[in-house]
Amino acid sequence: MQLYIGNKNYSSWSMRPWVLMKQAGIAFDEVMIRFDTMEPGSPFRVAIAEVNPAGRVPVLVDDGLVVWDTLAIAEYLAEKFPALQLWPADPKVRARARSVCAEMHSGFGALRGAFGMNIEASLPEIGAKVLREQAPVRDDVARIVQIWSELLAQHGGPLLFGRFSIADAFFAPVVTRFVTYGVPVPAPIRAYMDRVLALPGVAAWRADALAEQTFVAYDEPYRSHR
């Protein structure tokens, strides 16, 4: 299998299936298509269009089958590797896991817009300003903290559904956002974040992101240089 991704420092969508596969021990070849201006006809747009007509990363290619969209990729992997139990085994718990992943997949627009993923950066002053001035971002943060708190309480940790699952992979980019922007969270949530950051798959992604040494202006609303 091949997984097409964007820059590890910026691409939260790419991070989800990459971490899922790496953490679960699923073998794949990484194909990096680096971000640029993202304008029509740019090298990124041209390269990804050859693989995915939707023009976005990530894309999973498996023996000629092309799967795009992070949730579709996760579902495909869960069905292809059932022994790995990427979703919880219990049907009701599995439905809850799918629900929170779908909420992450389609929601939290204010958080995404204000707190773009930028693993290399440290922007706590931006985070504090945004949280003071933008109630929708505060609401998104509160909802995420609520989700994590309820799941950790219900399943006893150490991760959202006990053992590692698709849900942790889906929320891993949010963990990095909270770190970048210094988002204040309760101690149990910070402990969960630390456990996610310590996962080998997440740690490997972050190490690669820090090693990229690439500044993409399109993805840098708060800085003009590194």
Secondary structure, 3 states (H helix, E strand, C coil): CEEEECCCCCCHHHHHHHHHHHHHCCCCEEEECCCCCCCCCCHHHHHHHCCCCCCCCCEEEECCEEEECHHHHHHHHHHHCHHHCCCCCCHHHHHHHHHHHHHHHHCCHHHHHHCCCCCCCCCHHHHHHHHHHCHHHHHHHHHHHHHHHHHHHHHCCCECCECCCHHHHHHHHHHHHHHHCCCCCCHHHHHHHHHHHHCHHHHHHHHHHHHCCCCCHHHCCCCCCC
